[in-house]
Amino acid sequence: MSDEDKYIEVKVWAAKFTAYDAKKLIKQGASILLCHGYITNGAKKLLNEAGIQYRENICSDKLKIDQPYHDE
């Protein structure tokens, strides 16, 4: 993946961020995850191994974005 295709920061409004979600995020090349809900232990392990920084249980008011993006 080229540097132009990578994400610097990903904001997630989900109540739970799982290992499945973490695998998708790692493939996207993100370096930071900000999550409204909690991050499962399996996901934390994968994020740590990939060197991705994360914060969980962030108030949704602090997750403001410039442009909405939804990956289906």
Buried (B, 14 or more C-beta within 10 A) or exposed (E): EEEEEEEEEBBBEEEBBBBEBBEEBBEEBBEBBBBBBBBBEEBBEBBEEBEBEBEBEBEEEEEEEEEEEEEE
